[in-house]
Amino acid sequence: MDHRVIFMSIGTGNPAKLEETLYTPLGMSLTTDAWHAAVLLPSLETRVHAEELARRYPDVPIRIAPLPAARQEDNPDACFDHFDREIAAVLGAGIPADRCVADITRGTKAMSAALAMAAVRHEIPVLRYITGERDKANQGNIRAGTEDVVNARTLHVTARRKLDAALRLFRNGSFAGVATLIEDPAASPDAVPEGMRPWFAGILALAGFYGAWDRLDFGTAAARAPAAGSAVLPPGWEGFDVDEEAAGWLRSLAAVEKAREKELRDGDMPAFARHVGRLTAELIANGRRRIAQEQFEDASLRVYRCTELLGQAHLFARGHDTEFMDPEDPEVAKFAKKKKGMNAITESRRKPEDGAARHLSFAREAAVLFLRHLKVPAGEMLHVFGNEESVKARNTSLLIHGFQATGPRDAAILAGHFDKLEAFLRDTFPDEAPGWMAMASRVPYQSREPRVGETAAP
């Protein structure tokens, strides 16, 4: 069954000419379509008019829902709250918004405005009113017999509201939310005003690009960069531009694994150390975004991985690959013997091509201790940092070995960890790190302000 519902504000009309100014135009609206239901929205004073309409049109299923208190017809907030509830009740009963119409022909100015706002809030696509030739000699009332039904679509204002909501989500880094809010104009052209279709398409391209970047899917982000870079965006979306510098940055991040294979082949491990530095910058910036979005467990994991990456970077710079440590290297052999049985030292999963002895793999703790063994200052700094109680707490968080998640109480502590990690990165790569951090921080998000009761940063 084609269920259609009309909501109608009911005013006083001209008391001297109720037939021409009230019953005729509202009756026209009630009878020009087949309605599953009509919800009449009078004031307490005009309820009698709604009852008369129900008597005159018995074939229309009419429900009368008057404002709950006297003199509320001139209170726009009271009118809106009441109309909003009535519309929500109908939609909650299973009637889609696109099967509804809101007739604002009669009622006080407050009632008509409130019904229009409530309809738009629920994305009812049509506002109706009755118009016609005005009779100047009769207080400007519509001349009988000239009435005409006008259906004004709310598509433009609804689309603008979606654009505003999408911008708020975008600034907060909720890129997947943007994709669920904004219709794809290619798939649903009728859902988007023609003039706004390039904007909707551009925003979807931009959200897909930044969403991939934010989830560390650098290859997908790089592939989406051209479409995002050419996106047509509405006013207010300045600052989200995607340029070739960003695309090149993402291509370099996506190529890290190939770069690693190349350095193993060419023996240019110091060059690969800079790739690791770029990844560390990305994870520091990403970790701060996770804090802002209150994904504290994910932020805690990134603290651990950044510490590991910084240790690896220092070792790569000195010709050591933590996943492929040569047991015949004098310092590696000395350290491995000293730390024999340490869980952080295992056999490498890679096999040497020349049939040499099985190489070793150093996990984060072993890598940091090996740096200390080599008397590299960064080794001591990373060792001290990694042994802070708040850093070690990661081992007892819910996603690792524990039963309780890292929560808001740890937000400031986590933020302090990322500040320290950035300082370590800048010490390690003083020339490149500032630029890396600037690039990694281009993904939009709203910073999170500390809240009452949260533990302060150490």
C-alpha positions, 0 to 999 in steps of 0.5 A: 500500500502506498502510505502517504501522510500529510501534516497540517497546521490549523489556524483561525482564518478570517473569522468572518469568512471561514469558508474561503479562508480556511475550510476551502484551501485546507479541504483542497489540500486534503482531497488533491491526494490520497492520504493514508493519514492526515495529522491536523495540528491546531491550537487549543483555540482552533481545535474546533476548526480541525474537528469541523474538517474531520466531519467534512472529510470522513473518507480521510483518516484524520487524527487531531493533535492540538498544541498541549497548552493555551496560547502556545500558537505564538511560541515557536519553540513550543510549536516546534517541540510539539510538531517534532514529536508528532512527526517523529511518532509517524516516522517511528511507526514505519512511514518513510519521510519521503512519503510525507508532506507538511502543509503550512498554509494556515496557522500563526506565523510561529506555527507555520515556521515551526512546522516547516523547521520540524519537517526539514529536520526529519527530511520531509521532502515537500512543504505545501501551501495554498496560494492564489490571486489576492483580493486587495479589497478583502484584506489580501485574502485569496480570491475564491476559485483561484486557489492553487496547491504549491509543493515546495521541495526541501531538497536544497535545504536538506542537502545544505544541512548534510554538507554542514554535518559532513564538514563537522564530521570531516573536521573531527576526522570521522571520514567513514561517517561522511561517507554514510551521510553524503549520497553518491550523486552518481548512484542517487542523482535525484537525492542531490540537487543538480548544482550540488552534485559536484560538491557531493562527489568531491567530498566523497572523494576527499573522505575516501582519500583521508579515510585511507590515510588515517587507517594507514592504508597508504597505497590506497590513499596514494591511488585516490590522491588524483581524484581527491586533488581535483575535487570540487568543494563547497565554500567552507571546505578550504584547507583540505586540499590534496596536492602532489606533495601529499601524494608523493609522501603517501607513495613513499610510505606505501613503498617501504616494504619494497625499499626494505627489499632494496636495502637488503639487496644493495646494503644501503640500510642507512637510507632505509632508516629514513623510511622508518623515520617517516613511518614513525612520524605517521604513527605519532600523528596517527596516535594523537588522532586516536586520542582525540577520538578517544580510541585510547587502546589503539593510541597505546599500541602506537606508543609501543610501535613508535618506540620499536621503530625508533630503535630500528631506525638507529640500528638501520642507520648503523647497518643492522636490520632488526629482523635479520641480525647477523650472528657472525657480526662481533657485536651481535654475537657478543650481545646475543651471548650475553642475553642468551635465552632472552625472549626478545631474541629469536631466530629470524624468519628469513633464510640467508641466501648464501647458506650462512648461519640462521640470522636473529630477530631482535624485538623492541626490548632487544633492539633498545638494549643492543643500542645501549650495548653499542653505547648509542645515547638514544638506546639509553633514552629509549630504554628509560622511556620504555620502562616508564610504568605508564608505557609498560602498562600497555602490556596489561591493557585489554588488547594485549594481555590484560582485562581492562582497557586503557581509558580517558584517565590515561589520555594526558599520559598518552599525549605526553608519550607522543610528545616525547616520541616526537622529540626523540624523532627530531633528535634522531633526524634533526633535518628531516623530522620537522617536515615529516611531522608536518606532512603526517599531521595534515590529516584533519582532526579536532584536538582533545582537551583534557577533562576533569579527573584525568591523570596528568602527563608525567 
